[in-house]
Amino acid sequence: MSLVQTTRPMPSLTRRDPAGRHQRGAVRGVVLLLHGGTEHSEEVVDGRSASWRRMGAIQRAITPAAHEQRIGTWLLRYRVRGWNENGVSAIEDARWALEQIGRAHGDVPVVLLGHSMGGRTAIHVADDPVVRGVVGLAPWWPPSSPVGALNDRHLRAAHGRSDKITSARQTRALVERAERVAASAEFTDMGRVGHYMLRRIPAWNAFARDASLALLDG
């Protein structure tokens, strides 16, 4: 009788660091991008994932400006697509990614840039000492979402009013709750656009770039 061994999928990172990254002090900060997912799924995230590919496009869009400021951009690919009740897998993957940044660059400041489920993941791991703040793009922040990890962090969120997947109203409500603990919290109305950021792409890219780099500038 033969035994079939299954291997647990591993998260992965797409790293885009500025030139000269191996020189001491060459990278002064990192934007960690967290892609979206779905409510329930154990499906492995592969290279065909639309959510991962969409954040890959945002990574490519913001990287030139980031590199001009000696800031790297790293995109996490989760092990599985789903939040799955308590988000343990996505949260573990994000904390793993923060550890990898620390190993590569030391205690440089990090901004978490998350779309949809990536935004939900971000507000759970924002308590890491290196995290400067969270930027949420059409984030999935249901009313039960905690804000404690945002204590003394900065929060920026953008949401479209035509989003049928996640709620702009819930995003605005979380921003208002976060104002009590965060260093700052701001909501941006993206107008009548939907969840997947396929309309007004330049505006989404500009918000992601400008908000993330501004938080790293302190």
Order of alpha helices (4+ residues) and beta strands (2+ residues): beta-beta-alpha-beta-alpha-beta-alpha-beta-beta-alpha-beta-alpha
